[in-house]
Amino acid sequence: MQKHQVRNTLLLVAGALIWGVAFVAQTVGSGYVEAYTFLACRSWLACLFLAGLIAVRRRLARRVNARPAGGALPDRRRTAVGGALCGIFLFAASAAQQMGVGTISTAKASFLTALYIVLVPLAGLFTRHRPGWRIWVCIGVSVAGLYLLCLAGQDTLSLSGGEWQMLLAALLFAVQILLVGRYSPHADGVELSFCQFFTVSVLSTIFMLLFEHPTWAEVSGAAGAILYCGILSSGVGYTLQIIGQRGLDPTIASLAMCLESVFGALSGWLLLGQGLTSTELCGCVLMFAAIVGTTVAGRPAEKPTAQSAKSQQ
């Protein structure tokens, strides 16, 4: 049992590493193509990957004459409806994130996005699950970290456009996570993920055709970033999370996945040479402490998964 937990924890850490580096890929990609184009390309790639994964799983299931994991057949209609609803918020969150990621440092982008872990329990104010005092302490710490990371030393207490976009992305990811929590118990995780990505693909393609005019040269320039985000981040990363979360304590799982923000900051420093001032670094530390504290103090929030399929990372 201990070996199982160690293995699954390492799988989640590997997924967090992939997602963290994805912030660098998104930053690089934003220098070549606009947000909807990048999102459409990576989402269609994710759809292809997940479609192949679904086909392989079904073929293996037929060979052993087995039902899907869990024994019960998933509700296909609920999967389609839930995937579409989750995909709408995933599209909005991912678009906001991609628009903002190219205008601020990778470290800021990763830590601001990770605030969804704090926002999910805060959403309990509007449900029957109201957050306890420990969650409020974590929220206060995250606000202090946000100030040090984004506002300290400025003449005016105002966030930049990119910082607002990342905060909006975190809020939208939180809503998407809540929707996943509602629909995932009655759906196959990979099929729900495919429905989400298909919705994101269609919406981002429509917005791309309406508001952007990408060229083949621009898409070719961003090809490496698109391939990384579409296949590794969206496909492999979320598949690792599906496997890693099975039978693992939710608190441990959340702690492993929130390392995404740390890996994002480190990858921005190592790959892009983006440094942090001592004040900004203190802000990152406070925000990471709030994220970890939230997973310990309350019900752990899950990152958009292969069942929910985020970010987008």
N, C-alpha and C positions, 0 to 999 in steps of 0.2 A: 504493500500500500504506500509506503514511504517513497519507494522508487517511482511509483506512478505519479505521486504529487510533485516530486522533483522534476521528472521528465516534462510534465504538463506545464509547470511553472517556467521551465526553460523555453518551452515552445511559445509561451506568451511573451516572455522577454524578447525572443527573436522577432515576434510580430511587432512589439513596441519599437524595436530597433529599425525595422523596415518602415514603419509609419513615421518615425522621427526623421529618417533620411529623406522621406518623401517630401518634407517641407523644403529641402534643398532643391529637389527635382521640380517642385511647383514654382519655386523662385526662379530657377533657370528657365523653365517653360514660359513663364510670364514675360520674359524678355523677347520672345519670338511670336507668340500668339496671344490673342485676347482670351478672356476668362471662359466664355461659352464654347469657343473652339477647343480649348484645352480640355474642358470638361466633357464635351461630346466625344472627342477622340479616346480619352482614357476610359470613358464609361462603355463605349461600344467594345473596346478591347476586353474589359471586365466581363461583359455579357458573353463574348465568345469563350472566354476562359471558363466561366461558370456553366455555360451550356455544355461544353465538353466534359466538365466534371460531373454534371447531372447524368449525361449519357453513360459515362463509365460506371457510376454508382448503380444505375438501373441495370446495366448489363451484368454487373457482379451480383446484384440482388436476384436476377433471374437465374443465374447459374446455381446459386445456393438455395433458390426458391424461398427467399426470406423477405420478410416485411421490412420497411424502413426502421431505423433505430428507434427504440421506444415501444415497438410492437403495434402501435395504432397507426392506421392510415391517416395522413394529413388531410385536412379540409382544403381542397384545391380552390374552391370559390373564395373562402376566407383568405387563403394565401394570396390570390390575385388582388382582392380588394385591399388587404392589408399592405401588400407590396406597393400598390399604387399610391396609397395614402402616405406611407413612409417615404416612398420615392419622391413625392412632391416636396416634402420638407428636406430630404437629403439633397435634392437639386438646389433648393434655395440656400441651404447652409453651405454647400460646396461652392456655389457660385460666389457667395459673399466672401468665403475664405480665399478663393482663387483671385478675386479682385483685390483683396487686401494684402495678400502674401508678398506681392512684388514691391510693395511700397514701404514695408517695415522689415526689420531684421528677422531672420529665421527664429532666433530665440524668442523674441516678442510674439511672433506668430504662433509658435508651438505652445507657449505658456498661456496666452490668451485663449486659444482654442480649447485647452485642457480645462478651462473653467466650467465646461459643461458638467464635469463631475460634481462641482459645487452647486450648479444651477438645478440639477435634477432633484436632489432632496429639497431644495428651496421651493420647487414646484409643488411640494406637499401642502403648501399654504392653500392651494386651490383644490386639494383632494382630501381624502380622509386621513392621509398619512402626513401629519404635521411634524416639521423638524423639531428636534429637541434643542436644548441650550447648547450642546456641544457643536451642533451644526451651525448655529448662529455665531459661535466663536470662530469657526472655520471661515465663515463668510466674512466676518470682520477682518480676519488675517488676510484673506484673499484681496479685500479692498485695499488694505495697507500695502500689500505687495504690488497691486495694480498701480497705486500712486507712485511708488518708488521706481517701477519699471517704465512707466509712460509719462508721468507728470512732474516728477521731482526736478527742480532746477529750471523749470520753464517760467516765463513771465506771466502766462495765463494758465488757469486750470482748465485746459481744453484738450481733448484727445484729437489726434490727427484722423483724417478720413480712413486711412488703412486700419488704425486701431479700432475705430468704431465698427468697421466692417468685420473685423475678427471677433469683436464682442457680439455682434449680431449673429455671426456664424455659430458661436458657442451657444447662444440662446436657441437657435434653430436646431442645432444638433441635440440639445436637451429635449426639445419637443419630439424630435424624431425618435430618440431613445425611449421616451414614454410610450409612443405608438408601437414600437417594436415589442416592448414589454406586454402590451395588450394582445398583439397578434401572434407572436412567436410560439406561445405554448400550443397553438392549434395548427402549426404549419411546419413543413420541412425547412430547416434552416437555409440550405443552399438554394432551394427553390424560391423562398421568400427573398433572399438576397438577389437572385436573378430578376425577379419581378421589380424590385427596387431599382436595380441598375438599368433595366429596360426602360422604366419610367424616366429616370434621369437622362438616359441617352436620347429619348424622343424629345423631351422638353428642352434639353440643351441644344439639340440640333435645330429645333424650331427657332430658339432665341438666337442661335448663331446665324441662321439664314436671314433673320429679321434685322439684326443690329450689327453684325460683323461681316467682313469681307475677306476671309482668309485666303491666302495663296498657297500653292504647293510648296514654294520655297520656305515660307514661314513654318508650315507644318513639318517639313523636313528638318528645319533647324531645331525644332522642339521634339524631334522623334525620340531621342534618348529619354528625355523626361517623361514623355507620354507613355513609352513602353514600360518604364519603371513604375509609374503610378497606376497604369492600367493592369499590368500583369502581376508585378511583385506586390505593390501596396494593396490594391483592391482585391486581387485574386489570391495570391499566396498568403499575404498577411492575414486576411480574414479567414482563410481556411485553417491556418495555424491556430487562430483563436477558437474556431469551432471545436477542434480537437483538444486544445489546451484547457478549455473551460469545463470539459466533461469530468465530473467527479472531483473537481477542485473547489476548495473553499472559496466562496465569492470574494471575501476580503483579500485573500492572497492574490486572486485573479486580478482584482482592481488595482492592487498595489503594483503588480507586475506591469499592467498595461499603462498606468499613468507615468511610467518611465519614458513614455513617448516624448513628453515635454523636455526631459533631460537630454535624451538622444537628439532631439531636434536642435537644442541649443548647441550641443557638442558638434554636431555635423555642420551647422552653420559656421562655427568657429574653425573647424578643421578643413572644410571643403571650400568655403567661401571667404574665409578670413574675416568674418564678422565678429568683432569683439564686443564686450560689454563693459561699461564703467562699473566701478565698485558699487555705486548706488543701484544701478540696474541689476547687478548680480544679487544684491540683497533682496531686491524685489522678486527675483526669480526664486530665491530660497524661501521667502515667505509664501509665495503662491504655491510652490511645490509642497510646503508644509501643510497648507490648507487643503490641497488635493489629497495628500496622504491622510490627513486628519479626518476628512470627510468619509473616506472608505472605512476608517476604523470606528468613527463615532456613529455612523448611521448605516442605513442600507446601502451597499455599494452600488455606485452607478456604473453601467456598462458602456464601453465605447461602442459606436456603431459597428455591428459585427457582420460576419458573413450572413447572419440572420438579418442584420440591419444594414450592413455594408456601408460604412462611412466613406467618409472622406476621404472618404476622400482622404486619404493619405494613401 
